[in-house]
Amino acid sequence: QVQVVESGGGSVQAGGSLRLSCAASGIIFTINSMGWYRQAPGKQRELVADITSGGRTNYADSVKGRFTISRDDAKNTVALQMNKLEPEDTAVYYCNAYWAYKNYWGQGTQVTVSS
């Protein structure tokens, strides 16, 4: 049984930093892609950043230069370092693991940025 569990998140003032972590268990082989999505109230879930098993990264334009995604293939973990946070970054952040043609999601963690 595959499980995806996030940690981190919380509340911070604009300009501050937070770090999100995610671990996927129940997967024996390297996960194809891991990433972070977010969903703000009244909006659709959107991609924040993802990273392939080969280390190729992809970022939403709104977070480029502020957020950094990294992963540890041996441990099937992924992290998102978020710097220079803005109120517009406020959302529930979800970890995603894409493996064996299926998407697996975490339960979500709240990030709140106050101005």
C-alpha positions in Angstrom: 0.0 0.0 0.0 1.4 3.3 -1.1 1.3 6.2 1.4 2.4 9.8 0.9 2.9 11.9 4.0 3.7 15.6 4.2 5.3 17.5 7.0 6.1 21.2 7.5 4.0 24.1 6.6 2.5 26.6 9.0 2.2 30.4 9.3 4.8 33.0 8.4 5.0 36.7 7.6 5.7 37.9 4.1 9.3 37.6 3.2 9.8 34.6 5.5 10.7 31.0 4.7 9.2 27.5 5.2 10.3 24.0 4.3 7.9 21.2 3.3 8.9 17.6 3.3 7.3 14.5 1.9 7.9 10.8 2.2 6.4 8.1 0.0 6.3 4.5 1.4 5.2 1.2 0.0 7.1 1.8 -3.2 10.0 -0.5 -3.9 11.4 1.1 -7.0 12.4 4.7 -7.8 9.4 7.0 -8.2 9.2 8.5 -11.7 8.3 12.0 -10.6 7.6 13.7 -7.3 6.2 17.2 -6.8 4.2 19.7 -5.0 0.9 21.2 -5.9 -1.2 23.8 -4.1 -4.8 24.8 -3.9 -6.0 28.2 -2.6 -9.6 28.8 -1.6 -11.9 29.0 -4.6 -9.1 28.1 -7.0 -8.1 25.0 -8.8 -5.1 22.9 -7.7 -2.0 24.0 -9.5 1.5 22.6 -10.0 4.2 24.4 -7.9 7.2 22.3 -8.7 8.2 18.8 -9.7 11.3 16.8 -10.1 12.0 13.6 -12.1 14.1 10.7 -11.0 16.8 12.1 -13.2 16.8 15.3 -11.3 15.1 17.5 -13.9 13.0 20.2 -12.3 10.0 22.2 -13.3 8.6 25.3 -11.6 5.6 27.4 -11.9 6.5 30.9 -13.1 5.1 32.4 -9.9 7.7 30.6 -7.7 10.8 30.6 -9.9 13.8 32.0 -8.0 12.0 31.7 -4.7 11.3 28.0 -4.3 13.6 25.0 -4.6 12.6 21.4 -4.9 14.9 18.5 -4.1 14.6 14.8 -3.7 16.4 11.8 -2.3 15.7 8.8 -4.6 17.1 6.3 -2.1 14.5 7.4 0.5 11.7 8.3 -1.9 11.5 11.8 -0.2 11.0 15.2 -1.7 11.4 18.6 -0.1 10.3 22.1 -1.1 12.3 25.1 0.3 10.2 28.2 0.1 11.9 31.6 0.5 10.6 35.1 0.1 7.1 34.0 0.7 4.2 36.2 -0.4 0.6 36.3 0.7 -0.4 34.9 -2.7 1.5 31.7 -1.7 -1.2 30.9 0.9 -2.8 27.6 0.1 -3.0 23.9 1.0 0.1 22.2 -0.4 -0.1 18.6 -1.6 2.7 16.2 -2.3 2.4 14.1 -5.4 4.2 10.9 -6.3 3.8 9.5 -9.9 4.7 5.9 -10.1 3.5 2.9 -12.2 1.1 5.2 -14.2 -0.7 6.3 -11.1 -0.8 9.5 -9.0 -0.5 9.2 -5.2 -1.4 12.2 -3.1 -0.7 13.3 0.5 -3.3 14.7 2.8 -2.2 18.3 2.3 -0.5 20.8 4.6 -1.6 24.4 5.2 0.8 27.3 4.4 -0.4 30.7 5.4 1.5 33.9 4.6 0.4 37.1 6.3 1.2 40.6 5.0 
